[in-house]
Amino acid sequence: MTNITLRQLRYVAALARFRHFGLAAEACSVTQPALSMQIKELEESLGAKLFERGARHIRLTGLGEDIAARARDILRAVDELADVARTRRDGPGGRLRLGVIPTIAPYLLPRLIRDLAARYPGVDLQLRETQTERLIAELREGRLDCALVALPVSEAGLTEVALFSEGFVLVRPEAEAARPIPAPAALPDMQLLLLEEGHCFRDQALEVCGLRSGARHAGLDGSSLSTLVQMVGAGLGVTLIPEMAVGVETRGAAVAVQRFETGRPARTVGMIWRATSPLSAELRDLAEVVRQSAEAMYHAARLG
């Protein structure tokens, strides 16, 4: 019988992800020769190559693609066994690997971190900020427990729980504060500034303007909401930002913030996790903590 170890599967999954022996070894906290030896032993045990090793590139063979996918499934199942034991042993105060998209993280996390520490004093919170597509991939791979994103994601195998809705506001140069508020459909004619490709908020902003998600536009792109607001302050155009970002991003900027009078554009923020996760009950409790944190954040902003 072929003797395949979990260690070998972890090394295969890492090498398939990074396509680089050094990076895979670093991710697995082993030396490169140790990782290479385990991969070679697995290939010898299977009687076939899993990777094509070039001078600069590493590619998976057809069998390697299949083995890597199965390895990820097995490793995720093993991690879920550990989660079951951890939940039974530690309750909801153990490790929590939470992913958050960039248009939520800087604004909600300060309040949420405090609330989680108060609710679950022993929680080991591990945060990951990146775009939705990457968060979904890491959820599927078992490297995250849950993620805060804009809904819907409509991905098979993931549970979605809507938490709250928040509006978008128009940010324009301070000198234009007295001008009438335009209809969302008129924004593309005003040099609309958007986040760069890959951010879900970019597609949401395009949809607000009646443009197809993913469509090209004549405005400028920025890497963050902060960059967009500063570009507006310099007179380069207008932009949309979510309500939760107003207090942080417009403080001290030469901009005017205006709320739409009709057809208020908004997004739904929610939490997602694997439908098979043994932490599902705990994650539903966590989702309620997030909702309460957001409510408290908005309440504090109104008082301020």
Residue pairs with C-beta under 8 A, 6 or more apart in sequence:
2 45
2 46
3 45
4 42
4 45
5 38
6 74
6 75
6 78
7 38
8 38
8 39
8 41
8 42
9 71
9 74
9 75
10 28
10 71
10 75
11 24
11 28
11 30
11 35
11 38
11 39
11 42
12 39
12 42
12 50
12 64
12 67
12 68
12 71
13 68
13 71
13 72
13 75
13 141
14 24
14 25
14 27
14 28
14 35
15 21
15 24
15 35
15 39
15 51
15 58
16 60
16 64
16 65
16 68
16 71
17 24
17 27
18 24
18 27
19 57
19 58
19 59
20 58
21 32
21 35
21 36
21 58
22 32
24 35
25 31
25 32
25 34
25 35
28 35
39 50
39 51
42 50
43 49
43 50
43 51
46 63
46 67
48 61
48 63
49 61
49 63
49 64
50 60
50 61
50 63
50 64
50 67
50 68
51 58
51 59
51 60
51 61
51 64
52 58
52 59
52 60
52 61
60 68
72 140
72 141
72 142
75 142
76 140
76 141
76 142
76 274
79 142
80 142
80 276
80 277
80 278
83 145
83 277
83 278
83 279
84 278
86 94
86 95
87 94
87 278
87 279
87 282
90 122
92 120
92 123
92 282
92 285
92 286
93 120
93 121
93 122
93 123
94 122
94 123
94 124
95 123
95 124
95 126
95 145
96 116
96 120
96 123
96 124
96 125
96 126
96 145
96 146
96 286
97 126
97 128
97 143
97 144
97 145
97 146
98 125
98 126
98 127
98 128
98 144
98 145
98 146
98 147
98 148
99 127
99 128
99 129
99 130
99 135
99 138
99 139
99 144
99 146
99 147
99 148
99 149
100 108
100 109
100 127
100 128
100 129
100 135
100 147
100 148
101 129
101 130
101 131
101 132
101 135
101 147
101 148
101 149
101 150
101 199
101 200
101 201
102 129
102 130
102 131
102 199
102 224
102 225
103 150
103 195
103 199
103 200
103 201
103 225
103 242
103 245
104 148
104 149
104 242
104 244
104 269
105 127
105 129
105 148
106 245
106 248
107 242
107 244
107 245
107 247
107 248
107 297
108 148
108 244
108 290
108 293
108 294
108 297
109 127
111 293
111 294
111 296
111 297
111 300
112 289
112 290
112 293
113 125
115 289
115 292
115 293
115 296
116 123
116 125
116 286
116 289
117 123
117 125
119 289
128 135
128 138
128 144
130 138
131 198
131 199
131 200
132 147
132 149
132 150
132 153
132 200
133 198
135 144
135 147
135 149
135 272
136 147
136 153
136 155
136 158
136 272
138 144
139 146
139 147
139 158
139 272
139 273
139 274
140 157
140 274
142 274
145 273
145 277
145 279
145 283
146 271
146 272
146 273
146 277
146 279
146 283
146 286
147 271
147 272
147 273
148 163
148 269
148 270
148 271
148 290
149 200
149 269
149 270
149 271
149 272
150 200
150 201
150 204
150 267
150 268
150 269
150 270
151 160
151 162
151 268
151 269
151 270
151 272
152 160
152 268
153 160
153 272
155 272
157 274
157 275
157 276
158 272
158 273
158 274
158 275
159 272
159 273
159 274
159 275
159 277
159 280
159 283
160 270
160 271
160 272
161 270
161 271
161 272
161 284
161 287
162 268
162 269
162 270
163 269
163 270
163 271
163 287
163 290
163 291
163 294
164 268
164 269
164 291
164 294
164 295
165 266
165 267
165 268
165 269
166 242
166 243
166 244
166 266
166 267
166 269
166 298
167 242
167 243
167 259
167 260
167 264
167 265
167 266
168 204
168 205
168 208
168 240
168 241
168 242
168 243
168 260
168 264
168 265
168 266
168 267
169 240
169 241
169 242
169 243
169 246
169 257
169 258
169 259
169 260
170 181
170 182
170 187
170 238
170 239
170 240
170 257
170 258
170 259
170 260
171 228
171 229
171 232
171 238
171 239
171 240
171 241
171 250
171 255
171 256
171 257
171 258
172 179
172 190
172 232
172 238
172 255
172 256
172 258
173 232
173 233
173 235
173 238
173 254
173 255
173 256
174 233
174 254
174 255
174 256
175 235
176 256
177 256
177 258
181 258
181 259
181 260
181 261
182 190
183 262
183 263
184 208
184 209
184 210
184 260
184 263
184 265
185 209
185 210
187 208
187 209
187 238
187 240
188 209
188 211
188 217
188 218
188 219
190 237
190 238
191 218
191 219
191 220
191 236
191 237
191 238
192 205
192 209
192 217
192 219
192 237
192 238
192 239
192 240
193 219
193 220
193 221
193 222
193 228
193 231
193 232
193 236
193 237
193 238
193 239
194 202
194 205
194 206
194 217
194 219
194 220
194 221
194 222
194 228
194 239
195 201
195 202
195 205
195 221
195 222
195 223
195 224
195 225
195 228
196 202
196 221
196 222
196 223
197 221
201 225
201 242
201 267
202 221
203 213
203 214
204 265
204 267
205 239
205 240
206 212
206 213
206 214
206 215
206 217
207 213
208 240
208 265
211 217
219 237
220 231
220 236
220 237
222 228
222 231
225 241
225 245
225 249
226 249
228 239
228 241
229 239
229 241
229 249
229 250
229 253
229 255
230 253
231 237
231 239
232 238
232 239
232 253
232 255
233 253
233 254
233 255
240 265
241 249
242 267
243 298
244 294
244 297
244 298
244 301
246 257
246 301
247 301
247 304
250 257
269 294
270 287
271 283
271 286
271 287
271 290
273 279
273 280
273 283
277 283
